[in-house]
Amino acid sequence: MSNRIASSPINSFPPVIGKNPHTLILGSMPGKASLEAQQYYAWPHNAFWPIMAGLYGFDVSLEYSLRLQRLASNGVLLWDVLKQCERSGSSLDSAIDPLSEIPNDIPQLLSAQPTIHTLCFNGGKAWSSFRRHLLAQIRNPESYHYHQLPSTSPANARMNTEQKYAAWKQILKP
């Protein structure tokens, strides 16, 4: 008998793609607030949008669609490693059942977007799921730069927003 609480599968969003992207930022799976709002990084305490606003010079209070446009106009594509998974009880990555993980077709996306040269992973779960499910499927994997960056989640309390910003800026400096 299993102690695991049954949960329904959750699904991520489609990628946010602009013209000629050079950088793909990958999260693991949207949290509850993001799924409810149908917006990437909707939880107000997540540092993702303040970091992006600081890097790319826009007001963090811009309407969501305009923030996405700012990322796209700066060559940044946004998506998640996981297409579907089961997560019980929490929005935390640690609550994702690894046996339920179904990855997005990132190899196909990279083939369709040949201008991408940098893949950034928002936290350890995104990076480990990518390595587990997808790295072996990437055509010419050595042609990409891979960066595991600190999670922008407030659950990553080892770093404050300024420290997270500094780490992200080292890789994504405009």
N, C-alpha and C positions, 0 to 999 in steps of 0.2 A: 504494500500500500504506500502510495506517495504522499508526502506532505505538501507537495507543490499545489498552489492555488491555480485552478484553471483560469485562463484569461483568453480573451478574443484576440485574434490577430489585429495588429495595427499596421497602417500603410503610410509610407512617406509621401512626399510631394514630388511633382515633376521637377526637373532641373530648371534653374533660372539661367538662361543663355543669352548672351549678347553677341555682337559681331566680333569675330576674331579674338576670342578669349585666350589669355595666356596662362591664367591661374585658375585651378579648380580647388575650391574649398569644400571639404567633405566633413559633414557631421556624421553621427551614428544613426540616430532616429529622432525625429522631433518629439519633444516632451508634450505632456498633456495640454499645457496652455497653448503651445504652438498648434497642436492638432485641432483644438477647439477654435482657435482664431484663424486657422488655415494660413498661417504665416510662419516663416522660418524665424526662430529665436524670439518668440513673442513674450516669453516670461520676462517681466520688467527688470528683474535683478540679474539677468544674463548680460554679460559684458560684451557680447558680440557686436551689437549695433553701436554702442559708444566707441568701441575700438575701430570699427569700420569708418565711423564718422570722423574720428580723429585722423585716421590714415588718409582718407580721401576727401577731406575738407567739406563735409556737409553737416547740416544740423541734424542731430539724432532724432529730433521731434518731427522730421519730415514724414509725410504720409508713407506708408509701407511701399506702395508701388514706386514712389520716387526714390526711396532708398535702394530698391532693387535696380532701378535704372542707373543710379550712381555707381553701383557695383559693376553692372554690365558695361557702362561707359569707361570704366577703368580696367577692363579686360578680365574681370573676375566672374567666374561661373560658380554657382552655389548649388550643392546637392547633398544627398546623404548616401553613405555606403550601403545602408540597408533599405531594401524596398519594402520588406515586411518582417515583422517579428511579433513575438508575444512578450509582454512586459507586465509583471504582476505587481500591483500595489503601489507603484511609485513611478515617477518620471525619470528616475536615475538609470543610467546605463547599467549599473550593477544589477538591476531588476530584469534585464533582458535575458530571456532563456536562450542560450547559445544554440540549442538544438532547433530552435524555431527560426533562426536567421535565414532570410532569403535576400541575397544582395541585388542591388540595382545593376544594370548592364553598363558598368563603367567602361569596360573594354570597348564596347561599341561606341559609346560617347566619345572616347578618346580618338577612335578611328574617324569619326564624323567631324571632329574638331581638331584638325592637325596643328593648329596654332598653339594648343596647350602644351606647356613645357614644365609646369610646376604644379604639384599636387600637395595641398596643405590639409592636414588632418586636425580637426578641432577636438583634441583630447586623445587619450590612449585607446578608448573603445573603438573610435573610428579607425585608427591606425591598425589595431589588432584584427578587427573584422575585415578590413581591406586585405591585410596580409593573408589571413586565413582563407578567404573566399575568392579573391580576385587577382592578387599579384601574379600568380602563375599564368593567368590568362591574358595579361597585358602584352601586346606585341611590342617588341623592342623596349622592355622595361628600363634598360639602362639609358634610354634617351630622355627620361624624366628626372626631375629633382623632386624628392619626397621629403616632407617636413612634418614631423609630429609636433604640433604646437600645444601650449597649455590650454586645457579646456576653458572656455569662457563661462562655463556654468558656475553659479554661486556655490555649488557643491565642491568645487575646487578651491577650498579655503586656504590652501598653502600659499597662494599668491593673491595680492589685491589687484584691482583693475589696472593700476598704473604699471605694475610688474607684468601683467598679462599683455598690456599694450606694448611695452618695451620689447617683449619676446616676439610678438606678432610683427612689430615694425621692422625688426631685423630681417625678416624674410620678405615682407610685403611692402617695403618702402617704395612709395610711388616714384 
